[in-house]
Each structure stands twice: as C-alpha cells, then as structure tokens.
C-alpha cells in the first residue's frame, strides 16, 4: 500500500503555510501513489501525487501561495520536489510514444467537467 502523508506547518513569519507530502511506491508497483491524509482519509491513487495533493489542498482552502514539499518516506530529510500549491494545481504530466514526460495544463476528468 502506498502512503502519502500531508502535514501542515506554519511559521510566525509567514501566513502562507507549508505542507509536507511523504510518498511511498504502491505495492502493485505501477507508478501509482495513494494519498493518505493525517486525519486518516485517503485520496484516489495517482501517478502524480504532488500535483494531486496540490489540487486537493487548494480545493480544501489552502493558500495558493503556500508551498508543498514532496519527500520519500525512506528519506524524510530530503525534499524530492516542491512548489507553490496554486502553480502545481494547474499542472499535469503528459507522455506519449514520441516524447518523454512533460508538464502540461491540467484538465479535470470528463465526468468532473461542468
């Protein structure tokens, strides 16, 4: 089972906040990561846990200027990736047979489009 923990910490110097996401590879090893929140709830499995966590945090009222950090569970002292929640929430990863992975604009799944 993949576990992603989102922790929130704020400093007195900043009102934007900082979130830490710790990830572990899923047991099925298909490049997907389950996201478990500190309150015990989980988000759907994702191939882009940092981007998915940013979208969740933004929808949950996080400041778009807050920073989210991704750390691997086995190396909690090392930040693997980070960025501002508002910017990350707008991104997705696309890959095809002619080019490697690249950032693109995120579009909600068809069932979520209004």
Secondary structure, 3 states (H helix, E strand, C coil): CCCCEEEEECCCCCCCCEEEEEECCCCCCCCCEEEEECCCCEEEEECCHHHHHHHHHHHCCCCCCCEEEEEEHHHCCCEEEEEEHHHHCCEEEECCCCCCCEEEECCCCHHHCC
